[in-house]
Amino acid sequence: KANYFSKFSKAPVICKLVGRKVLDGVGQPTLEVEIYCRVKNNEKRICSTVMSSLSQIPENALPETTEADEKERRDSVNTAVEWVNEPLNTMLRDLKPTDQSKVDKVLGEYFTKKVEEKKGIQNQEEETEASLALSSCTPSATALPGEKKAAKPGKKVAVAERPIPPAEPVESVLCGSLAIGGTSLAIAKAGATISRIPLYLHIALLKHDQDSPKEMTLPLPMVTLLNCEKILPAKLKLVKEVMLIPPVQLSLKQGIERVLDIQKEMMKLLEPPGKVPRALKRISHLGCLITQCDNLEQPLLLMQTACNNIGLELGTDIYLAINCAAQELMDYVKGKYEILTGMFKSPDEMVDMYVELINKFPSIIALIDPLRKEDRQQWDNMYCALRSKCYLIAEDAATDISKLKIDQNINIPRCSGVVLKYINQTKVSDLIEVTGLLDGQRHITILGSPDGESSDDSLVDLAVGLGARFIKLGGLSRGERVTKYNRLLAIEEEL
């Protein structure tokens, strides 16, 4: 009887959001959003989600930069908690958690309002500063027109051979923006829970306008095995991550087992014989082994040896991908990339180097961020030279999702695919729209997890539901990384 009458009861609606500050996998503060719904007149906790934070603090950052960065993150999380508990809580009350587009519209409007407010405050501050500067301006300090300040004798000024495009300004992140992404994802999770379907299926239905997708495919994992340390005495600066990609014909389970076998062998290779195992302590925040290398071929030859030792062939049994993170290597005085300590290459020389590398190691099937996004011409040249042999992927070189949505041709260099990250003010609807655009342009979509990962595994459901080609989760250790691989394996079993 109860079931009979439940058909006539009202659909569940949101009655309360709770935001709180929690810690992510690297001990940085981030946001958790909890959703309560009114189900058959009772208030019921439905689900919660924890956001990942983008904590990319460069290895060589100054202590004051790190401190400022941490303060900014704390403020942003505190603001996000306030947004969720106060305005958003009121604005989303009584909406259906299954109505994702309506919820995201409300979130988007609130965010736009906050951006406008911040602009208004900044303009006021600038006007005040300008008027103060005018009133305190003394003429004596300025040089007379026509006079040139003399350069100090004997000092050579370093000039870049051919000026490179300057770095584009960093996308500013609005303080509190985590609240938008966190709430949107939590609502999607609540919608799935209430519809009694897994989150990946809920996302797929949202993407395909409630048509059940014919078949769902799992993304191929890009598993990080090595993180090359960039601090002395290591000379190699060019490689941030060396990743393994299992071949398509293996099941995910078999693929991950194969990667684990290679990882075990790699640990042995990195251990000098007769010593207490030390590599186990050297696990990066990405959940992979840390090693120091002297040249570009060293990590690749290490991989080759590890595979040969266990009877696997690179390029048939397993493939390689390299995250070059080239944006971290540019010396703006010289206008060149520092690929090894003291060894510099111009953007054009970088292209030649990559072409040579791929010819020598055809098992590399993807290069991530091989150049800065500003070096458009070189991306073009490289794409023409390598597109048949290797995917050229933009991660840092792509703009954030909200920008991609507004202007589809903006700021993506010519590439084969883009790594999308669910951070800050990204909404589930944005992700659906952008992956649709990328699919239409025959770009491959890769869902990637940020440096400051949380143990929330929703990212995997997003990747499966959106039909991403690859998923980039880091290495096969550390709880917040392994949780996601386990979720991927569970989905494979269900499907």
Secondary structure, DSSP 4 states (H G I P E B T S, - for coil): -HHHHHTTSPPPEEEEEEEEEEE-TTS-EEEEEEEEEEETTEEEEEEEEE--B-----TT--HHHHHHHHHHHHHHHHHHHHHIIIIIHHHHTT--TT-HHHHHHHHHHHHHHHHHHHHHHHHHHHHHHHHHHHHT--GGGSPPTT--PPPPTTPPPP--SSPPPPPPPPPP--TTTHHHHHHHHHHHHHHHHHTTS-HHHHHHHHHTTTPPPS---PPEEEEEEEEE--STT--B-S-SEEEEE--TTS-HHHHHHHHHHHHHHHHHHHSPTTSPP-GGG-B-TTSSEEE--SSTHHHHHHHHHHHHHTT--BTTTBEEEEE--GGGTEETTTTEEEEETTEEE-HHHHHHHHHHHHHH-TTEEEEES-S-TT-HHHHHHHHHHHTTT-EEEESTTSPPHHHHHH-TTTT--S-SEEEEE--TT--HHHHHHHHHHHHHTTPEEEEE--SB--S--HHHHHHHHHT-SEEEEE-S-SHHHHHHHHHHHHHHHH-
